[in-house]
């Protein structure tokens, strides 16, 4: 019994380490909303600045909203999981200008043999009003509530398939310098009221921030909004 108890204890400790990696991401990570907004800006800037490897600008011009999750954590030991915190930024329905960001969390799990941990930057483009309405709810499942496809990479979408172009959400990932489309299905997106409270001094919901244009962006979001405007003009 002792060997079995020992193995169970080791498994519990290992799972605890994995969960810690998911939740905290190691010793170096953004701790505040302002820091995460700065990281999100850096992620988008580096992705869009990569020669012939960025998100097609014609898709960004058509996108209703953008989700950026810097450093999505993935970890696994028999049971795998992913966890990250990021932001949703949408266009104003009347002016078409990018508005105030709403904080969100992305969570998901998978089962099967796996071990290890990684960190990935994730960007998603919401291409139609229905996907926007879904993500404005308190909980939204990628692939369940809207079609999600790995987004095309490059400066244009001339070579893309009909299946990709019919997708309601296009997703991308960057890990260890490699940027590509990502089929991120099964993950759940939730609004982050605590982070919204940190940014705005009130626990605004995602819908309250995005709709109506009544919430002014925090100063810490100005660089991100400026960058989105730069790459989606025209």
MARLOMI-566522 format. One record per residue (C-alpha): y, x, z. Coordinates in pm, whole numbers, plus 50000, padded with zeros to 5 digits. Layout:
N
{{Y,X,Z}};
...
END
This chain:
234
{{50000,50000,50000}};
{{50233,50284,50074}};
{{50237,50419,49714}};
{{50306,50068,49585}};
{{50585,50016,49838}};
{{50729,50351,49742}};
{{50729,50264,49371}};
{{50894,49929,49441}};
{{51160,50100,49649}};
{{51228,50353,49372}};
{{51258,50070,49120}};
{{51505,49887,49343}};
{{51715,50200,49385}};
{{51708,50269,49011}};
{{51813,49913,48933}};
{{52094,49949,49183}};
{{52215,50261,49005}};
{{52200,50081,48671}};
{{52400,49788,48806}};
{{52655,50029,48947}};
{{52689,50192,48607}};
{{52743,49854,48450}};
{{53001,49745,48705}};
{{53188,50068,48755}};
{{53116,50276,48449}};
{{53107,50609,48629}};
{{53377,50803,48811}};
{{53642,50777,48538}};
{{53756,50432,48428}};
{{54063,50216,48401}};
{{54127,50046,48734}};
{{54424,49823,48651}};
{{54510,49572,48382}};
{{54789,49800,48258}};
{{54545,50090,48223}};
{{54298,49872,48034}};
{{54574,49753,47802}};
{{54663,50117,47734}};
{{54296,50194,47663}};
{{54274,49894,47430}};
{{54578,50019,47240}};
{{54424,50364,47206}};
{{54094,50218,47083}};
{{54263,50008,46815}};
{{54492,50292,46708}};
{{54209,50542,46670}};
{{53986,50296,46485}};
{{54258,50193,46240}};
{{54372,50553,46187}};
{{54029,50677,46081}};
{{54031,50753,45705}};
{{53831,50486,45517}};
{{53645,50391,45835}};
{{53868,50137,46004}};
{{53869,49758,46015}};
{{53973,49622,45673}};
{{54342,49538,45694}};
{{54298,49225,45482}};
{{54062,49086,45747}};
{{54300,49174,46027}};
{{54576,48992,45839}};
{{54360,48679,45823}};
{{54231,48692,46182}};
{{54353,48423,46421}};
{{54274,48635,46727}};
{{54146,48978,46823}};
{{53928,49072,47119}};
{{53927,49434,47238}};
{{53690,49557,47508}};
{{53736,49928,47577}};
{{53426,50091,47721}};
{{53168,49811,47725}};
{{52901,49939,47960}};
{{52535,49923,47867}};
{{52258,50028,48101}};
{{51890,49962,48128}};
{{51574,50031,48321}};
{{51315,49769,48219}};
{{51593,49508,48248}};
{{51902,49592,48046}};
{{52252,49459,48064}};
{{52606,49496,47941}};
{{52938,49446,48110}};
{{53299,49500,48013}};
{{53656,49386,48066}};
{{53907,49346,47787}};
{{54166,49121,47628}};
{{54210,48838,47382}};
{{54529,48842,47172}};
{{54610,48554,46935}};
{{54878,48463,46686}};
{{55136,48199,46764}};
{{55059,47887,46560}};
{{55421,47845,46451}};
{{55559,48198,46412}};
{{55229,48377,46330}};
{{55340,48655,46566}};
{{55094,48811,46811}};
{{55134,48666,47158}};
{{55053,48746,47518}};
{{54708,48888,47599}};
{{54456,48699,47810}};
{{54206,48898,48014}};
{{53835,48840,47969}};
{{53496,48967,48078}};
{{53197,49014,47854}};
{{52851,49000,48006}};
{{52500,48986,47866}};
{{52143,49093,47921}};
{{51823,49178,47739}};
{{51461,49225,47839}};
{{51212,49488,47729}};
{{51142,49852,47797}};
{{51462,50054,47794}};
{{51618,50329,47997}};
{{51954,50498,47991}};
{{52321,50410,47987}};
{{52599,50418,47730}};
{{52957,50310,47679}};
{{53089,50141,47366}};
{{53431,50020,47252}};
{{53408,49670,47105}};
{{53652,49489,46876}};
{{53606,49134,46750}};
{{53801,48934,46492}};
{{53811,48555,46530}};
{{53838,48424,46178}};
{{53864,48047,46220}};
{{54025,47792,46456}};
{{53690,47664,46589}};
{{53589,48006,46720}};
{{53931,48035,46882}};
{{53885,47701,47059}};
{{53544,47811,47180}};
{{53668,48135,47329}};
{{53955,47951,47501}};
{{53698,47777,47719}};
{{53594,47925,48051}};
{{53262,48043,47905}};
{{53161,48122,47546}};
{{52834,48265,47411}};
{{52842,48486,47103}};
{{52590,48371,46846}};
{{52527,48048,47030}};
{{52867,47880,47007}};
{{52978,48049,46683}};
{{52829,48260,46405}};
{{52877,48630,46468}};
{{52823,48906,46215}};
{{52864,49282,46204}};
{{53204,49337,46051}};
{{53255,49536,45731}};
{{53407,49883,45761}};
{{53662,50029,45520}};
{{54004,49958,45381}};
{{53907,49641,45192}};
{{53635,49376,45186}};
{{53566,49376,44812}};
{{53200,49471,44856}};
{{53113,49231,45137}};
{{52839,48970,45124}};
{{52892,48597,45144}};
{{52700,48586,45474}};
{{52943,48827,45633}};
{{53245,48646,45499}};
{{53118,48310,45627}};
{{53089,48439,45983}};
{{53331,48289,46234}};
{{53351,48612,46434}};
{{53326,48967,46301}};
{{53236,49233,46555}};
{{53267,49612,46558}};
{{53165,49893,46789}};
{{53253,50257,46842}};
{{53025,50484,47043}};
{{53041,50863,47058}};
{{53287,50868,46771}};
{{53074,50654,46538}};
{{53241,50334,46420}};
{{53040,50052,46262}};
{{52982,49680,46249}};
{{52797,49542,46550}};
{{52584,49229,46572}};
{{52678,49146,46930}};
{{52488,48823,46985}};
{{52382,48666,47313}};
{{52668,48809,47516}};
{{52883,48571,47719}};
{{53262,48587,47728}};
{{53440,48451,48035}};
{{53806,48430,48126}};
{{53921,48680,48388}};
{{54156,48490,48620}};
{{54196,48779,48863}};
{{54315,49011,48588}};
{{54547,48743,48453}};
{{54690,48711,48802}};
{{54749,49086,48812}};
{{54933,49077,48477}};
{{55134,48758,48526}};
{{55149,48694,48898}};
{{54958,48372,48852}};
{{54599,48281,48767}};
{{54679,48149,48422}};
{{54374,48031,48227}};
{{54301,48173,47883}};
{{54416,47848,47722}};
{{54742,47841,47916}};
{{54827,48194,47804}};
{{54728,48157,47440}};
{{54849,47807,47360}};
{{55207,47688,47367}};
{{55380,48025,47367}};
{{55514,47968,47719}};
{{55374,48289,47872}};
{{55571,48605,47795}};
{{55364,48921,47735}};
{{55377,49179,48016}};
{{55560,49500,47939}};
{{55231,49688,47950}};
{{55112,49491,47645}};
{{55406,49582,47420}};
{{55235,49881,47253}};
{{54922,49680,47174}};
{{55120,49392,47025}};
{{55330,49635,46821}};
{{55016,49799,46686}};
{{54856,49467,46591}};
{{55177,49370,46412}};
{{55181,49701,46225}};
{{54828,49666,46088}};
{{54841,49294,46008}};
{{55170,49265,45823}};
{{55183,49118,45479}};
END
